[in-house]
């Protein structure tokens, strides 16, 4: 339970490279474990979450070799997973448990899936209910929470209109669809990240997209069609955003962020920053295995602030903690609407943001589905002791906010940042000029 001290900085300078993308790493690890042969995954996420996925795939029979951020996964085909007598532990990772539930629903063995105290409080009904419509036999604590028990079942394809925009739900159903009889289609009420679709195609599976509907043809429990691949994971834009925010806060900043994944379903946050007057330039652009990657140059400016709402929300959901914590450093403040989903993330992020922003002296109006954080006129933030509630993104957002506050900020239980970015504080210290 390490405490991290954050001292005020003058500006950010130099270069950083965020760790490999968490969402993409999960998907590559799972698909590689179901492919024929050995896949090589370079710049695999350092995130503890993605290592939970690797551990689960290993327990399900895949070969896993980790050498720093280079990971080799050997699979025995989609029908080659075997049951684990021990419960699979997803740790803190919602993506691990929800996507794996989709994969395990159509297997010929029983699985138990669980996670840490935070994960056991997060809703699983959103995947369990449509998977049951496909014929899955899943029991959940109070019918909604982990631990989950998934028994053998033969799945049938369904057409599912998702009640909420969620990449995890979409992905769980597409992965279950691999093992179902017929054509599974999932209709999204709003666009969400499409890494599962792109990764499936990379591993040789045909995925069709028609408007908001995504379709996959299953093989009815006979689907050993994934091919091992050698893949580079782009850097995680959701980790890069802490540096984008930190550099933007100080007029004299000049920061390069290398190798950032710029998949269009993830870059809405750059549009939000641009609309607030941030000076971000894409200085090079390339493609890697269906994903777009680039380097970003960020200079300091005066941020205007603004409102983030409606269909923007699912596209910036993981960046909202950083945006909210930036509110007091903007001219007009920041308002987040239509984001009740934030209450069922790794922590109740609306409550965690409101509480910690107030500790630093910000003026905050907490609402059921968002919050309004007053801008610069409400006064400069002062350093405080932050309780991130075990939530990596809350810890990192307040470390950044602390750089421009008056006095020292202390982040309690700071190691929780390792869920997505184990070297975060080192990287931040390296580019912060004092
Ligand atoms: C993720 C999807 C999002 C996001 C999470 C990662 C994914 O969750 O918040 O951090 O990798 O699919 P939801 O699908 O629940 O919105």
Boltz pocket constraint, residues with backbone or C-beta under 6 A from the ligand:
constraints:
  - pocket:
      binder: B
      contacts: [[A, 22], [A, 23], [A, 24], [A, 95], [A, 165], [A, 166], [A, 167], [A, 168], [A, 169], [A, 171], [A, 193], [A, 314], [A, 317], [A, 318]]
      max_distance: 6.0
